[in-house]
Amino acid sequence: MHKPDHHINPEYRQRILRVLHYINLNLAGDVSLETLAGIASYSPFHFQKIFSAAISESPKQYVMRLRLERAAHHLKVFQNLPVVEIAMGCGFSSPSIFARAFRNYYGFSAEEFREMPLEKGSPNTLQFKTNKTGPALEVSDHWNYGIVKQMEKLPDIHIVPSPTINTFPSLQIACYQTTLSHPENISFAFKSLLQWAIPHDMVAPDTRYIGIWLDVPFYTSPDKCRYIAGIELKNEIKTHKGIDLLTMNEGKYANFSMSGNLESTLDKLMALNHKYLAEMGYEIAEIICYEIFDECPSSMPYNEINRRLLVPVKPAK
């Protein structure tokens, strides 16, 4: 959640987190105001008020933005996937509704957007349109990391040792969602998670700490990029009140070890997609990235912790 979230009522925070988790898992499904309010156990009017205060977007704006940004990522990463299939998979009820919403948001049709060179399709160069009933469209004044910057230095980015493709087992994860709106949000999120995990005897010397990138700042402003702090669950839990659960599916993952700041992580992910995967005969299977830390991120700065990044892949077509 955004930094102002630290100042809202703890009960509100927990219920909003529950809703955010539901939206993450059901973005293409029923995310109506009535459904989301029911999950939070509030009236639609009251829920919309507290959600907007916590997230700085209304529920409708938040859902629409996530759907459009997911569509933008899919258009670039899954070049062979039909636009109509992307639209329906991102939760739009018809191709025409998607086409109109996408053009209103990005200023281009989905087809034009897909054909644009990456460096011309970054939030630094896109001209967003204003739509009073749509999502918040203004590009953040604090945007300082765009595709242009990445593409310029891509030839000089190397992953050492080189990535490998391995099969990883399924992991059950207890998690707490935040955003990258503040440099210390990752640490704050893990501290919040441990406030639940330690009293429930979920932390041991061999506990694995897992970060999950739900967004990357290519078509999502960094202050809105969602990040999940998680710990591996090895035993069943009796209650997970105040926390969410998710599963990292068993499958093939491109993976490599690294350390460094958030920018370094993004550099490596860009290099993985554009320099390594094709040569290895693979392509990205899902736009998500897991990072498994060597140490707990609540007690050390993110940039000082060694970690292994995992990106789901499939054989290239």
SEVEX-619464 format. One record per residue: x, y, z of N, C-alpha, C in turn; residue number from 1; residue in one letter. Coordinates in steps of 0.1 Angstrom, whole numbers, plus 5000, padded with zeros to 4 digits. Each point is the difference from the previous one (the first is absolute). Layout:
BEGIN
<pt <X Y Z> <X Y Z> <X Y Z> NUM "A">
...
// end
This chain:
BEGIN
<pt <5008 4988 5000> <4992 5012 5000> <5009 5013 5000> 1 "M">
<pt <4994 5011 4998> <5008 5012 4999> <5004 5005 5013> 2 "H">
<pt <5010 5008 5001> <5006 5005 5012> <4989 5006 5010> 3 "K">
<pt <4991 5008 4995> <4990 5005 5009> <4992 4989 5008> 4 "P">
<pt <5001 4988 4995> <4993 4989 5006> <5004 4998 5015> 5 "D">
<pt <5013 5004 5003> <5005 4998 5014> <4992 5008 5010> 6 "H">
<pt <4992 5010 4995> <4993 5009 5009> <4985 4996 5001> 7 "H">
<pt <4996 4990 4993> <4985 4997 5000> <4998 4990 5011> 8 "I">
<pt <4987 4999 5004> <4996 4991 5010> <5005 4986 4997> 9 "N">
<pt <5006 4993 5010> <5005 4986 4997> <4989 4991 4996> 10 "P">
<pt <4988 5001 5005> <4989 4991 4995> <4997 5003 4985> 11 "E">
<pt <5000 5012 4997> <4998 5004 4986> <5011 4994 4991> 12 "Y">
<pt <5012 5001 5005> <5012 4996 4992> <4999 4985 4997> 13 "R">
<pt <4996 4992 5010> <4999 4986 4998> <4989 4996 4991> 14 "Q">
<pt <4989 5007 5000> <4989 4997 4991> <5003 5004 4986> 15 "R">
<pt <5007 5011 4998> <5004 5005 4987> <5011 4990 4994> 16 "I">
<pt <5009 4995 5009> <5009 4990 4995> <4993 4987 4995> 17 "L">
<pt <4990 4996 5007> <4992 4989 4996> <4994 5002 4986> 18 "R">
<pt <4995 5012 4998> <4994 5003 4987> <5011 5001 4989> 19 "V">
<pt <5011 5006 5003> <5011 5000 4990> <5005 4986 4996> 20 "L">
<pt <5000 4991 5009> <5004 4986 4997> <4990 4994 4991> 21 "H">
<pt <4987 5002 5003> <4989 4995 4992> <5001 5005 4986> 22 "Y">
<pt <5003 5013 4998> <5001 5006 4987> <5012 4994 4992> 23 "I">
<pt <5011 4998 5007> <5012 4994 4994> <4996 4987 4994> 24 "N">
<pt <4992 4992 5007> <4997 4986 4995> <4988 5000 4991> 25 "L">
<pt <4992 5010 4999> <4988 5000 4992> <4998 5012 4991> 26 "N">
<pt <5011 5005 4995> <4999 5013 4992> <4992 4998 4988> 27 "L">
<pt <4999 4988 4994> <4992 4998 4989> <4986 4996 5003> 28 "A">
<pt <4997 4999 5013> <4987 4995 5005> <4991 5010 5005> 29 "G">
<pt <4992 4997 5010> <4991 5009 5007> <5007 5009 5010> 30 "D">
<pt <5002 5012 4996> <5006 5010 5009> <4991 5012 5001> 31 "V">
<pt <4988 4998 5000> <4990 5011 5001> <5001 5006 5014> 32 "S">
<pt <4995 5012 5001> <5000 5007 5013> <4993 4992 5011> 33 "L">
<pt <4989 4994 4996> <4992 4993 5010> <5008 4988 5005> 34 "E">
<pt <5006 4993 4991> <5008 4988 5003> <5012 5004 5010> 35 "T">
<pt <5007 5010 4996> <5012 5004 5008> <4995 5005 5013> 36 "L">
<pt <4989 5008 5001> <4995 5004 5013> <4996 4989 5009> 37 "A">
<pt <4995 4989 4994> <4996 4988 5007> <5012 4993 5006> 38 "G">
<pt <5011 5000 4993> <5012 4994 5005> <5006 5007 5012> 39 "I">
<pt <4998 5014 4999> <5005 5008 5011> <4990 5001 5011> 40 "A">
<pt <4988 4995 4998> <4989 5000 5010> <4996 5014 5004> 41 "S">
<pt <4999 5009 4989> <4995 5013 5002> <4989 5003 4989> 42 "Y">
<pt <4993 5010 5003> <4990 5005 4989> <5008 5005 4989> 43 "S">
<pt <4995 4999 4987> <5007 5006 4989> <5004 5014 5002> 44 "P">
<pt <4992 5008 5006> <5003 5015 5002> <5012 5001 5009> 45 "F">
<pt <5000 4993 5011> <5011 5001 5010> <5012 4994 4995> 46 "H">
<pt <4999 4989 4993> <5012 4993 4994> <5007 5009 4990> 47 "F">
<pt <4992 5006 4991> <5006 5009 4990> <5008 5012 5007> 48 "Q">
<pt <4994 5005 5010> <5007 5011 5007> <5013 4996 5006> 49 "K">
<pt <5000 4989 5008> <5013 4996 5006> <5010 4995 4990> 50 "I">
<pt <4995 4993 4989> <5010 4995 4990> <5006 5012 4993> 51 "F">
<pt <4993 5010 4997> <5005 5011 4993> <5010 5008 5009> 52 "S">
<pt <4997 5000 5013> <5010 5007 5009> <5013 4992 5001> 53 "A">
<pt <4999 4987 5000> <5012 4992 5002> <5008 4998 4987> 54 "A">
<pt <4994 5000 4988> <5007 4997 4988> <5001 5012 4991> 55 "I">
<pt <4993 5011 5003> <5001 5012 4992> <4993 4998 4986> 56 "S">
<pt <4992 4990 4999> <4992 4997 4988> <4987 4994 5005> 57 "E">
<pt <4990 5002 4992> <4987 4993 5003> <5002 4985 4996> 58 "S">
<pt <4991 4991 5005> <5001 4986 4996> <4999 4999 4985> 59 "P">
<pt <4991 5007 4994> <4999 4999 4985> <5012 5005 4993> 60 "K">
<pt <5006 5011 5004> <5013 5005 4994> <5011 4990 5002> 61 "Q">
<pt <5001 4994 5012> <5011 4991 5003> <4999 4987 4991> 62 "Y">
<pt <4988 4995 4999> <4998 4988 4992> <5002 5003 4985> 63 "V">
<pt <4995 5011 4995> <5002 5003 4986> <5015 5002 4997> 64 "M">
<pt <5007 5007 5008> <5014 5002 4998> <5008 4987 5000> 65 "R">
<pt <4997 4991 5009> <5007 4987 5000> <4997 4992 4988> 66 "L">
<pt <4988 5001 4995> <4996 4992 4988> <5007 5006 4988> 67 "R">
<pt <5000 5013 4999> <5007 5006 4988> <5015 4998 5000> 68 "L">
<pt <5006 5001 5012> <5014 4998 5001> <5004 4986 4998> 69 "E">
<pt <4992 4991 5004> <5002 4985 4997> <4999 4998 4985> 70 "R">
<pt <4990 5006 4994> <4999 4999 4986> <5012 5005 4992> 71 "A">
<pt <5005 5012 5005> <5012 5005 4993> <5012 4991 5001> 72 "A">
<pt <5002 4994 5012> <5011 4991 5002> <4998 4988 4991> 73 "H">
<pt <4988 4995 4999> <4998 4988 4992> <5002 5003 4985> 74 "H">
<pt <4996 5012 4996> <5002 5003 4986> <5015 5000 4996> 75 "L">
<pt <5008 5004 5009> <5015 5001 4997> <5007 4986 5002> 76 "K">
<pt <4996 4993 5010> <5007 4988 5004> <4995 4988 4991> 77 "V">
<pt <4987 4999 4998> <4994 4989 4993> <4995 5005 4986> 78 "F">
<pt <5010 5002 4991> <4998 5006 4987> <4991 4992 4991> 79 "Q">
<pt <4999 4987 5002> <4992 4991 4992> <4985 4998 5005> 80 "N">
<pt <4998 5006 5012> <4986 4998 5006> <4991 5011 4994> 81 "L">
<pt <4989 4995 4994> <4990 5010 4994> <4996 5010 5010> 82 "P">
<pt <4998 5013 4995> <4995 5011 5008> <4987 4997 5007> 83 "V">
<pt <4991 4993 4993> <4987 4997 5006> <5002 4990 5011> 84 "V">
<pt <5009 4991 4999> <5002 4990 5011> <5006 5007 5012> 85 "E">
<pt <5009 5010 4998> <5006 5007 5011> <4989 5009 5007> 86 "I">
<pt <4992 5006 4992> <4989 5008 5005> <4991 4992 5009> 87 "A">
<pt <4995 4989 4996> <4991 4991 5007> <5007 4995 5013> 88 "M">
<pt <5013 4996 4998> <5008 4994 5011> <5003 5010 5011> 89 "G">
<pt <4999 5013 4997> <5002 5011 5010> <4988 5005 5006> 90 "C">
<pt <4988 4994 4996> <4988 5003 5007> <4990 5010 4993> 91 "G">
<pt <5003 5003 4987> <4991 5009 4993> <4989 4991 4993> 92 "F">
<pt <4988 5006 5001> <4988 4992 4996> <4998 4999 4985> 93 "S">
<pt <5007 5009 4992> <4999 5000 4986> <5012 5007 4994> 94 "S">
<pt <5003 4996 4987> <5012 5006 4993> <4998 5015 4999> 95 "P">
<pt <4987 5005 4998> <4998 5014 4997> <5002 5008 5013> 96 "S">
<pt <4996 4995 5012> <5002 5006 5012> <5015 5001 5003> 97 "I">
<pt <5007 4990 4998> <5015 5000 5002> <5007 5010 4990> 98 "F">
<pt <4996 5000 4988> <5006 5009 4990> <4998 5014 5004> 99 "A">
<pt <4988 5004 5004> <4998 5014 5004> <5007 5003 5013> 100 "R">
<pt <5000 4991 5010> <5007 5003 5013> <5015 5001 4997> 101 "A">
<pt <5006 4991 4992> <5014 5000 4998> <5005 5013 4993> 102 "F">
<pt <4992 5004 4990> <5004 5013 4993> <4998 5012 5009> 103 "R">
<pt <4990 5000 5008> <4998 5011 5009> <5012 5001 5011> 104 "N">
<pt <5005 4988 5003> <5010 5000 5010> <5014 5003 4995> 105 "Y">
<pt <5004 4993 4988> <5013 5002 4995> <5001 5009 4988> 106 "Y">
<pt <4989 5004 4994> <5001 5009 4988> <5002 4993 4987> 107 "G">
<pt <5001 4986 5001> <5002 4992 4988> <4991 4988 5000> 108 "F">
<pt <4998 4995 4988> <4992 4987 5000> <5010 4989 5005> 109 "S">
<pt <4994 4989 5004> <5008 4989 5005> <5009 4995 4989> 110 "A">
<pt <4996 5000 4988> <5008 4995 4988> <5012 5009 4998> 111 "E">
<pt <4997 5013 5001> <5011 5010 4998> <5010 4999 5012> 112 "E">
<pt <4995 4998 5011> <5008 4999 5012> <5009 4988 4999> 113 "F">
<pt <4995 4989 4995> <5008 4988 4999> <5011 5002 4990> 114 "R">
<pt <4998 5007 4990> <5010 5002 4989> <5011 5011 5004> 115 "E">
<pt <4997 5008 5010> <5010 5010 5004> <5012 4994 5005> 116 "M">
<pt <5012 5006 4997> <5012 4996 5006> <4999 5002 5015> 117 "P">
<pt <5007 4992 5008> <4999 5001 5015> <5003 5013 5005> 118 "L">
<pt <5011 5007 4995> <5003 5012 5005> <4990 5011 4997> 119 "E">
<pt <4991 4998 4990> <4990 5010 4997> <4987 4997 5008> 120 "K">
<pt <5000 4989 5006> <4988 4996 5007> <5001 5000 5015> 121 "G">
<pt <5010 5008 5005> <5001 5001 5014> <4992 5011 5006> 122 "S">
<pt <4997 5001 5013> <4992 5010 5005> <5007 5014 4999> 123 "P">
<pt <5013 5000 4997> <5007 5013 4998> <4995 5007 4987> 124 "N">
<pt <4996 4992 4990> <4996 5005 4987> <4986 4999 4996> 125 "T">
<pt <4992 4991 5007> <4986 4999 4997> <4993 5012 5004> 126 "L">
<pt <4990 5004 4992> <4992 5012 5003> <4986 4994 5005> 127 "Q">
<pt <4998 5000 5014> <4988 4995 5005> <4989 5010 4999> 128 "F">
<pt <4988 4995 4997> <4988 5009 4999> <4993 5001 5014> 129 "K">
<pt <4993 5010 5002> <4992 5002 5012> <4986 4995 4998> 130 "T">
<pt <4995 4992 5009> <4987 4994 4999> <4994 5001 5014> 131 "N">
<pt <4990 5008 5002> <4995 5003 5013> <4994 4988 5007> 132 "K">
<pt <4995 4990 4991> <4994 4988 5006> <5009 4989 5000> 133 "T">
<pt <5012 5001 4995> <5010 4989 4999> <5010 5001 5011> 134 "G">
<pt <5011 4993 4998> <5011 4999 5010> <5007 5013 5001> 135 "P">
<pt <5008 5001 5011> <5009 5011 5002> <5011 4999 4989> 136 "A">
<pt <5000 5010 4991> <5008 4999 4988> <5013 5008 5000> 137 "L">
<pt <5002 5008 5010> <5012 5009 4999> <5012 4991 5004> 138 "E">
<pt <5011 5002 4992> <5013 4993 5003> <5006 5007 5012> 139 "V">
<pt <5005 4992 5009> <5006 5005 5012> <5012 5010 4998> 140 "S">
<pt <5000 5011 5007> <5011 5009 4999> <5013 4994 5004> 141 "D">
<pt <4999 4989 5008> <5012 4994 5006> <5005 4989 4991> 142 "H">
<pt <4994 4998 4988> <5004 4989 4991> <5015 5003 4996> 143 "W">
<pt <5009 4991 5004> <5014 5002 4997> <5006 4987 4995> 144 "N">
<pt <4992 4991 4996> <5006 4987 4994> <4991 4995 4989> 145 "Y">
<pt <5004 5003 4988> <4992 4996 4989> <5007 4990 4991> 146 "G">
<pt <4992 4996 4990> <5006 4990 4990> <5011 5006 4992> 147 "I">
<pt <4999 5013 4997> <5011 5006 4993> <5013 4998 5006> 148 "V">
<pt <5001 5003 5013> <5012 4998 5008> <5005 4986 5000> 149 "K">
<pt <4990 4991 5001> <5004 4985 5000> <5006 4996 4987> 150 "Q">
<pt <4993 5004 4989> <5004 4995 4987> <5013 5006 4996> 151 "M">
<pt <5003 5012 5004> <5013 5006 4997> <5012 4992 5006> 152 "E">
<pt <4998 4995 5012> <5011 4993 5006> <4999 4985 5000> 153 "K">
<pt <4990 4995 4992> <4998 4985 5000> <5012 4993 4995> 154 "L">
<pt <5007 5005 4989> <5012 4992 4996> <5011 4998 5011> 155 "P">
<pt <5000 5009 5009> <5010 4999 5011> <4995 4992 5012> 156 "D">
<pt <4988 4995 5000> <4995 4993 5011> <5002 4985 4998> 157 "I">
<pt <5007 4994 5010> <5003 4986 4999> <4996 4993 5013> 158 "H">
<pt <4995 4988 4999> <4996 4992 5011> <5011 4989 5002> 159 "I">
<pt <5007 5001 5012> <5011 4991 5003> <4999 4995 5014> 160 "V">
<pt <4999 4986 5001> <5000 4990 4989> <4988 5001 4992> 161 "P">
<pt <5000 4995 4988> <4989 5000 4991> <4988 4993 5005> 162 "S">
<pt <4988 5005 4996> <4987 4993 5005> <5000 4985 4996> 163 "P">
<pt <4993 4993 5008> <4997 4986 4997> <4985 4997 5000> 164 "T">
<pt <4996 4990 4994> <4986 4996 5000> <4999 4987 5009> 165 "I">
<pt <4992 5002 5011> <4998 4988 5009> <4985 4999 5003> 166 "N">
<pt <4996 4988 5005> <4987 4998 5004> <5000 5002 5016> 167 "T">
<pt <4991 5008 5004> <4998 5003 5014> <4987 4994 5005> 168 "F">
<pt <5000 4995 5013> <4987 4995 5005> <4991 5011 5004> 169 "P">
<pt <4987 4997 5003> <4990 5009 5004> <5004 5005 5014> 170 "S">
<pt <4997 5013 5003> <5003 5006 5013> <4987 5006 5005> 171 "L">
<pt <4996 4998 5012> <4989 5007 5007> <5006 5012 5007> 172 "Q">
<pt <4995 5012 4998> <5006 5012 5005> <4989 5008 5008> 173 "I">
<pt <5004 5005 5012> <4992 5009 5007> <5006 5014 4996> 174 "A">
<pt <4991 5010 4998> <5005 5012 4993> <4993 5013 5005> 175 "C">
<pt <5007 5011 4997> <4995 5013 5004> <5004 5009 4988> 176 "Y">
<pt <4990 5007 4995> <5002 5008 4988> <5004 5015 5003> 177 "Q">
<pt <5009 5005 4992> <5004 5014 5001> <5002 5006 4986> 178 "T">
<pt <5005 5012 4999> <5004 5005 4987> <5014 5005 5001> 179 "T">
<pt <5006 5004 4988> <5013 5006 5000> <5000 5015 5001> 180 "L">
<pt <4990 5006 5007> <4999 5014 5001> <5011 5006 5009> 181 "S">
<pt <5006 4992 5008> <5010 5005 5009> <5011 4990 5001> 182 "H">
<pt <5013 5004 5001> <5011 4991 5000> <5000 4989 5011> 183 "P">
<pt <4994 5003 5011> <5000 4991 5011> <4987 4992 5001> 184 "E">
<pt <4991 5001 4990> <4988 4992 5001> <5001 4985 5000> 185 "N">
<pt <5011 4995 4993> <5002 4986 5001> <5003 4995 5014> 186 "I">
<pt <5009 5008 5007> <5004 4996 5013> <4988 5002 5010> 187 "S">
<pt <4992 5010 4998> <4988 5002 5008> <4990 4989 4998> 188 "F">
<pt <4999 4995 4988> <4990 4989 4997> <5005 4987 5007> 189 "A">
<pt <5013 4997 5000> <5004 4988 5006> <4999 5001 5015> 190 "F">
<pt <5002 5012 5006> <4998 5002 5014> <4986 4998 5004> 191 "K">
<pt <4990 5005 4992> <4986 4997 5002> <4997 4986 5000> 192 "S">
<pt <5006 4993 4990> <4997 4986 4998> <5005 4992 5013> 193 "L">
<pt <5012 5003 5005> <5006 4993 5011> <4992 5003 5013> 194 "L">
<pt <4993 5012 5001> <4992 5002 5011> <4988 4990 5001> 195 "Q">
<pt <4996 4994 4989> <4991 4990 5000> <5006 4986 5001> 196 "W">
<pt <5011 4998 4993> <5006 4987 4999> <5007 4995 5013> 197 "A">
<pt <5007 5009 5007> <5008 4995 5012> <4990 4995 5011> 198 "I">
<pt <4990 5008 5003> <4990 4995 5011> <4994 4987 4996> 199 "P">
<pt <4998 4997 4987> <4994 4988 4995> <5010 4988 4997> 200 "H">
<pt <5013 5002 5005> <5010 4990 4999> <5003 4996 4986> 201 "D">
<pt <5000 5010 4990> <5002 4997 4986> <5014 5004 4996> 202 "M">
<pt <5008 5004 5009> <5014 5004 4996> <5010 4990 5007> 203 "V">
<pt <5009 4995 4992> <5010 4991 5005> <5013 5004 4994> 204 "A">
<pt <5012 4994 5004> <5013 5004 4995> <5000 4997 4985> 205 "P">
<pt <4993 4991 4994> <5000 4996 4986> <4989 5007 4992> 206 "D">
<pt <4992 5009 5006> <4989 5006 4993> <5005 5008 4988> 207 "T">
<pt <4993 4998 4989> <5004 5007 4988> <4991 5013 4998> 208 "R">
<pt <5007 5011 4997> <4993 5012 4998> <4999 5003 4985> 209 "Y">
<pt <4988 5003 4996> <4997 5001 4985> <4994 5013 4997> 210 "I">
<pt <5006 5007 4990> <4994 5012 4994> <4993 4997 4987> 211 "G">
<pt <4989 5007 4997> <4993 4997 4988> <4997 5013 4993> 212 "I">
<pt <5005 5002 4988> <4997 5011 4991> <4988 4998 4992> 213 "W">
<pt <4989 5007 5003> <4988 4999 4992> <5000 5010 4989> 214 "L">
<pt <5007 5010 5001> <5002 5010 4989> <5014 5004 4999> 215 "D">
<pt <5004 5005 4988> <5013 5006 4999> <4998 5014 4993> 216 "V">
<pt <5008 5010 5003> <4998 5013 4995> <5003 5003 4986> 217 "P">
<pt <4994 4992 4991> <5001 5002 4986> <4987 5008 4995> 218 "F">
<pt <4988 4995 5005> <4988 5007 4996> <4992 5002 5013> 219 "Y">
<pt <5006 4999 5012> <4994 5003 5012> <5010 5009 5008> 220 "T">
<pt <4994 5011 5005> <5008 5010 5008> <5006 4993 5012> 221 "S">
<pt <5013 5002 5003> <5006 4993 5011> <4993 5001 5013> 222 "P">
<pt <4993 5012 5003> <4993 5002 5012> <4988 4991 5001> 223 "D">
<pt <4996 4994 4989> <4988 4992 4999> <5004 4985 4998> 224 "K">
<pt <5013 4997 4997> <5004 4986 4998> <4997 4992 5013> 225 "C">
<pt <4993 4989 4998> <4997 4991 5011> <5011 4990 5003> 226 "R">
<pt <5003 4999 5013> <5010 4991 5004> <4995 4992 5012> 227 "Y">
<pt <5003 4987 5001> <4995 4992 5011> <5012 4994 5008> 228 "I">
<pt <4999 5002 5013> <5010 4994 5009> <4994 4987 5005> 229 "A">
<pt <5008 4990 4999> <4994 4987 5004> <5010 4991 5008> 230 "G">
<pt <4995 4990 5007> <5008 4990 5006> <4994 4986 4996> 231 "I">
<pt <5009 4990 4998> <4995 4987 4996> <4993 4993 5012> 232 "E">
<pt <4989 4994 4997> <4993 4993 5011> <5003 4985 4998> 233 "L">
<pt <5005 4994 5011> <5003 4985 4999> <4989 4992 5007> 234 "K">
<pt <4992 5006 5008> <4989 4993 5007> <4987 5007 4998> 235 "N">
<pt <4989 4993 5002> <4987 5006 4999> <4998 5010 5011> 236 "E">
<pt <4993 5010 4998> <4997 5010 5011> <4985 5000 5003> 237 "I">
<pt <4997 5002 5013> <4987 4999 5004> <4992 5013 4996> 238 "K">
<pt <5007 5011 5000> <4993 5013 4996> <5010 5008 4993> 239 "T">
<pt <4995 5008 4990> <5009 5009 4994> <4994 5014 5000> 240 "H">
<pt <4993 5003 5011> <4994 5013 5001> <5011 5011 5000> 241 "K">
<pt <4998 5010 4992> <5010 5011 4999> <5011 4997 4990> 242 "G">
<pt <4999 4989 4993> <5011 4997 4990> <4993 4993 4989> 243 "I">
<pt <5007 4999 4988> <4995 4993 4989> <5008 4989 4996> 244 "D">
<pt <4995 4990 4992> <5007 4988 4996> <5000 5000 4985> 245 "L">
<pt <5011 4995 4994> <5000 4998 4986> <5010 4988 4997> 246 "L">
<pt <4999 4995 4988> <5008 4989 4996> <5009 5003 4988> 247 "T">
<pt <5013 4997 5001> <5009 5000 4989> <4999 4987 4993> 248 "M">
<pt <4996 4999 4988> <4997 4987 4994> <5013 4993 4996> 249 "N">
<pt <4999 4987 5000> <5011 4991 4996> <5002 5003 4985> 250 "E">
<pt <5012 5000 4995> <5002 5002 4986> <5015 5004 4997> 251 "G">
<pt <5002 5003 4987> <5013 5004 4996> <5002 5015 5002> 252 "K">
<pt <5012 5004 5006> <5003 5014 5002> <5014 5003 4996> 253 "Y">
<pt <5001 5011 4992> <5014 5006 4998> <5004 5006 5013> 254 "A">
<pt <5012 4997 5004> <5004 5005 5014> <5015 5003 5000> 255 "N">
<pt <5004 5010 5008> <5013 5004 5002> <5002 5007 5013> 256 "F">
<pt <5012 5001 5005> <5003 5007 5013> <5005 5014 4997> 257 "S">
<pt <4997 5009 5010> <5005 5014 4998> <4998 5007 5014> 258 "M">
<pt <5006 5012 5000> <4997 5009 5011> <5000 5014 4994> 259 "S">
<pt <4996 5010 5007> <4999 5013 4995> <4987 5007 5002> 260 "G">
<pt <4998 5012 4996> <4988 5008 5002> <4989 4996 4991> 261 "N">
<pt <4988 5007 5001> <4989 4997 4992> <5003 5002 4985> 262 "L">
<pt <5008 5010 4997> <5003 5003 4986> <5008 4989 4994> 263 "E">
<pt <5009 4994 5008> <5009 4989 4996> <4991 4988 4997> 264 "S">
<pt <4990 4998 5008> <4990 4989 4998> <4993 5001 4986> 265 "T">
<pt <4996 5012 4998> <4993 5003 4987> <5009 4999 4988> 266 "L">
<pt <5012 5004 5002> <5010 4998 4989> <5001 4986 4996> 267 "D">
<pt <5002 4991 5011> <5002 4986 4997> <4988 4994 4994> 268 "K">
<pt <4988 5004 5004> <4988 4994 4995> <4998 5004 4985> 269 "L">
<pt <5003 5012 4997> <5000 5005 4986> <5010 4992 4991> 270 "M">
<pt <5012 4998 5006> <5010 4992 4993> <4996 4986 4998> 271 "A">
<pt <4994 4994 5010> <4995 4986 4999> <4991 4998 4989> 272 "L">
<pt <4990 5009 4999> <4990 4999 4989> <5006 5003 4986> 273 "N">
<pt <5008 5010 4999> <5005 5004 4987> <5013 4995 4995> 274 "H">
<pt <5008 4994 5009> <5013 4995 4996> <5003 4985 5002> 275 "K">
<pt <4992 4994 5010> <5004 4986 5004> <4989 4990 4996> 276 "Y">
<pt <4987 5003 5002> <4990 4990 4999> <4999 4994 4986> 277 "L">
<pt <5000 5008 4990> <4999 4995 4986> <5011 4991 4997> 278 "A">
<pt <5013 5003 5004> <5011 4992 4997> <4999 4987 5007> 279 "E">
<pt <4993 4999 5011> <4998 4988 5008> <4988 4992 4995> 280 "M">
<pt <4992 5006 4990> <4989 4993 4995> <4987 5001 5008> 281 "G">
<pt <4999 5011 5008> <4989 5001 5009> <4994 5014 4998> 282 "Y">
<pt <4988 5002 5005> <4994 5013 5001> <4992 5001 5014> 283 "E">
<pt <4997 5012 5004> <4993 5002 5012> <4986 4994 5000> 284 "I">
<pt <4997 4993 5010> <4987 4993 5000> <4989 5009 5008> 285 "A">
<pt <5005 5008 5009> <4991 5008 5008> <5007 5012 5005> 286 "E">
<pt <4994 5012 5000> <5006 5012 5004> <5000 5001 5015> 287 "I">
<pt <5010 4994 5006> <5001 5000 5015> <5015 4996 5003> 288 "I">
<pt <5005 5005 5010> <5014 4997 5004> <5000 4997 5015> 289 "C">
<pt <5007 4989 5004> <5002 4996 5014> <5014 5002 5003> 290 "Y">
<pt <5003 5005 5012> <5014 5001 5005> <5001 4993 5014> 291 "E">
<pt <5009 4991 5001> <5002 4993 5013> <5012 5005 5006> 292 "I">
<pt <4999 5006 5012> <5011 5007 5007> <5008 4990 5008> 293 "F">
<pt <5013 5003 5001> <5009 4993 5009> <4998 5004 5014> 294 "D">
<pt <4995 5012 5003> <4998 5005 5013> <4986 5007 5001> 295 "E">
<pt <4996 5002 5012> <4987 5007 5002> <5001 5015 4996> 296 "C">
<pt <4992 5005 4991> <5001 5014 4995> <4995 5010 5010> 297 "P">
<pt <4994 4995 5012> <4996 5010 5010> <5011 5006 5007> 298 "S">
<pt <5012 4993 5000> <5011 5004 5009> <5012 5005 4992> 299 "S">
<pt <4999 4999 4986> <5011 5004 4992> <4995 5008 4988> 300 "M">
<pt <5007 5010 4995> <4996 5007 4988> <4999 4991 4988> 301 "P">
<pt <4990 5002 4992> <4997 4992 4989> <5013 4998 4991> 302 "Y">
<pt <5007 5011 4998> <5011 5000 4990> <5012 4992 5005> 303 "N">
<pt <5000 4997 5013> <5011 4992 5006> <4998 4985 5001> 304 "E">
<pt <4988 4996 4996> <4996 4986 5002> <5002 4992 4987> 305 "I">
<pt <5007 4989 5001> <5001 4990 4989> <4986 4994 4998> 306 "N">
<pt <4996 4997 4988> <4987 4994 4997> <5001 4993 4987> 307 "R">
<pt <4990 4991 4998> <4999 4992 4988> <4987 5005 4993> 308 "R">
<pt <5000 5004 4988> <4989 5005 4993> <4994 4988 4991> 309 "L">
<pt <4987 4998 5000> <4994 4989 4993> <4989 5006 4991> 310 "L">
<pt <5000 4997 4987> <4990 5005 4991> <4994 4988 4993> 311 "V">
<pt <4987 4998 5000> <4994 4988 4993> <5002 5001 4985> 312 "P">
<pt <5004 4989 4994> <5002 4999 4986> <4994 4988 4994> 313 "V">
<pt <4999 5000 4986> <4996 4989 4993> <5008 4999 4987> 314 "K">
<pt <5000 4989 4993> <5007 4999 4987> <4995 5010 4990> 315 "P">
<pt <5010 5006 4993> <4996 5011 4990> <4993 4993 4989> 316 "A">
<pt <4990 5007 4994> <4993 4995 4988> <5008 5002 4988> 317 "K">
// end
